[in-house]
Amino acid sequence: MKNILNRIFTVLAAAAMILTVSCSKVNPTTPDEILLEVNASNLDGNWQLTAINGEALEEGTSFYINFDRSGDKFKIWDTMTSIPSSYNYSEGTFALYTDPELGTYIRGIDSVKEEWSDLYVITGLTKNQMVWTGVNNPSFIQVFNRVSTIPFAE
């Protein structure tokens, strides 16, 4: 009887250790790692494009986007096609859509009714980062980091 109780105790102790170790790895270690729902509220604010297809932007090149969830509006400042000392500016509206296969994607239309060059699936949205992948060009991947201010917007 004593031998059976020792075995039961050993099995219960081992199970408790396994549960403790496995449960401790379920939660991210910092709030910045928690994945957020892709919605206008979580996109709201200033973002800087920091990488395209795994490569950092070239020196002197910048792209910033501000999302304003009230009215689903965006503003973009960039030096992608201009002289680095100047910038291009555009504004318009955006919409988020959910597709069962793609997930949540974004579509933008600027103030002269021009659509963005692609629709972008948004993944990996955290408090400070998100990844956009082109729907029509899935090899086009952009990483955005949240910023407190946009230099050109001052």
C-alpha positions as CSV (number, residue, x, y, z in Angstrom):
1,M,0.0,0.0,0.0
2,K,2.8,2.4,0.9
3,N,4.5,1.6,-2.4
4,I,1.3,2.5,-4.4
5,L,0.9,5.8,-2.5
6,N,4.6,6.7,-3.3
7,R,4.0,6.0,-7.0
8,I,0.8,8.1,-7.0
9,F,2.6,10.9,-5.2
10,T,5.5,10.7,-7.7
11,V,3.2,10.8,-10.7
12,L,1.2,13.8,-9.3
13,A,4.4,15.7,-8.5
14,A,5.7,15.1,-12.1
15,A,2.4,16.2,-13.6
16,A,2.5,19.4,-11.4
17,M,6.0,20.2,-12.6
18,I,5.1,19.7,-16.3
19,L,2.0,21.9,-15.9
20,T,4.0,24.6,-14.2
21,V,6.7,24.6,-16.9
22,S,4.3,24.5,-19.8
23,C,1.9,27.1,-18.5
24,S,4.7,29.6,-17.8
25,K,5.5,29.7,-21.6
26,V,2.0,30.5,-22.7
27,N,2.1,34.3,-22.1
28,P,4.5,36.6,-23.9
29,T,7.3,38.0,-21.7
30,T,6.5,41.7,-22.4
31,P,3.4,43.7,-23.4
32,D,5.2,44.6,-26.7
33,E,4.9,41.0,-27.8
34,I,1.2,40.6,-27.3
35,L,-0.6,40.3,-30.6
36,L,-3.5,42.8,-31.0
37,E,-6.6,42.5,-33.1
38,V,-6.3,44.3,-36.4
39,N,-8.8,47.1,-36.1
40,A,-8.8,50.9,-36.6
41,S,-8.4,51.5,-32.9
42,N,-5.2,49.5,-32.7
43,L,-3.8,51.1,-35.9
44,D,-4.5,54.6,-34.6
45,G,-1.4,56.8,-34.4
46,N,2.0,57.3,-36.1
47,W,4.0,54.5,-37.9
48,Q,7.3,54.5,-39.7
49,L,8.2,52.1,-42.5
50,T,11.5,50.5,-41.3
51,A,12.0,47.6,-43.7
52,I,10.9,46.2,-47.1
53,N,11.5,42.6,-47.8
54,G,13.8,42.2,-44.8
55,E,16.0,45.2,-45.9
56,A,16.2,48.5,-44.0
57,L,15.3,51.6,-46.0
58,E,18.1,53.3,-47.8
59,E,19.8,56.2,-46.0
60,G,17.8,59.4,-46.4
61,T,14.7,57.5,-47.4
62,S,11.6,57.6,-45.1
63,F,8.0,56.8,-45.1
64,Y,5.6,57.7,-42.3
65,I,1.8,57.1,-42.1
66,N,-0.6,58.4,-39.5
67,F,-3.9,56.6,-39.0
68,D,-6.8,58.5,-37.5
69,R,-9.5,56.1,-36.4
70,S,-12.1,58.9,-36.3
71,G,-13.3,58.9,-39.9
72,D,-10.8,56.1,-40.9
73,K,-8.4,58.7,-42.3
74,F,-4.7,58.4,-43.1
75,K,-1.9,60.9,-43.9
76,I,1.4,59.9,-45.5
77,W,4.7,61.7,-45.6
78,D,7.5,60.1,-47.6
79,T,10.8,60.7,-49.4
80,M,10.6,57.5,-51.5
81,T,10.3,59.3,-54.8
82,S,11.5,62.8,-54.0
83,I,14.7,64.7,-53.0
84,P,15.6,63.6,-49.4
85,S,15.3,67.2,-48.2
86,S,11.7,67.4,-49.3
87,Y,8.8,65.0,-49.0
88,N,5.6,63.9,-50.7
89,Y,2.4,64.3,-48.8
90,S,-0.9,62.5,-49.4
91,E,-4.1,61.9,-47.3
92,G,-7.2,59.9,-47.7
93,T,-9.3,57.2,-46.2
94,F,-8.7,53.6,-45.4
95,A,-10.9,50.6,-44.8
96,L,-10.2,47.2,-43.1
97,Y,-11.7,44.0,-44.5
98,T,-11.6,40.5,-43.1
99,D,-11.3,37.5,-45.4
100,P,-11.5,34.0,-44.1
101,E,-8.3,32.9,-46.0
102,L,-6.3,36.1,-46.0
103,G,-7.1,37.5,-42.6
104,T,-7.5,41.3,-42.1
105,Y,-6.3,43.5,-44.9
106,I,-6.2,47.3,-45.5
107,R,-7.2,49.3,-48.6
108,G,-6.5,53.0,-49.0
109,I,-7.8,55.7,-51.3
110,D,-6.2,59.1,-51.4
111,S,-7.9,62.5,-51.7
112,V,-7.8,62.4,-55.5
113,K,-9.5,59.0,-55.5
114,E,-6.3,57.0,-56.3
115,E,-6.2,53.6,-54.7
116,W,-3.0,52.3,-53.1
117,S,-0.9,50.1,-55.4
118,D,-2.1,47.0,-53.6
119,L,-4.2,45.7,-50.7
120,Y,-2.1,44.7,-47.7
121,V,-2.7,41.9,-45.2
122,I,-1.8,43.1,-41.7
123,T,-0.2,40.5,-39.4
124,G,2.0,40.6,-36.3
125,L,0.3,43.7,-35.0
126,T,1.6,44.5,-31.5
127,K,1.7,47.8,-29.6
128,N,4.8,48.8,-31.4
129,Q,5.0,46.9,-34.7
130,M,3.1,45.5,-37.6
131,V,3.8,43.7,-40.9
132,W,2.1,44.4,-44.2
133,T,2.1,41.8,-47.0
134,G,0.8,42.6,-50.5
135,V,-2.3,40.7,-51.5
136,N,-1.4,40.7,-55.2
137,N,2.3,40.5,-54.5
138,P,2.9,38.3,-51.4
139,S,6.6,38.6,-51.7
140,F,6.3,42.4,-50.9
141,I,6.6,42.6,-47.2
142,Q,6.8,45.8,-45.2
143,V,7.6,46.3,-41.5
144,F,6.2,49.3,-39.7
145,N,7.2,50.5,-36.2
146,R,5.1,52.9,-34.1
147,V,6.7,56.3,-33.5
148,S,5.6,59.1,-31.2
149,T,6.0,61.9,-33.8
150,I,6.4,62.4,-37.6
151,P,9.2,64.8,-38.4
152,F,7.6,66.2,-41.5
153,A,4.2,66.7,-39.7
154,E,5.6,69.4,-37.4
